């Protein structure tokens, strides 16, 4: 009987440690990928309020669905929310994590885009 209790406690400890490690990884943003895209305000939607549903991402009334490229030029369609309509034509870097989606975004200049990404866009005339 004591052997079974020790095995059960050991298994529970392994599960708890595994769960803790997963939570730390999940919340840290490790394993995220950066994507780059250009804002096209013809593809933005103003979304409805959550109707009382609690959103972990906060109140993000603008939703963009854009084609984005990773550092190697690989293409992916990404949907993300913002608190405001973004500047049309701006280049942005999206930090994306599997399961969690877009963690954050920031505006970047054309010359900050990786070379493989620049081939998909035209440099602005002012730069």
Buried (B, 14 or more C-beta within 10 A) or exposed (E): EEEEEEEEEEEEEEEEEEEEEEEEEBEEEEEBBBBBBBBBEEEBEEEEEEEEEEEEEEEBBBBBEBBBBBBEBEEBEBEBBBEEEBEEEBBBBBBBBEEBEBEEBEEBEBEEBBEBBBEBBEEEEEE
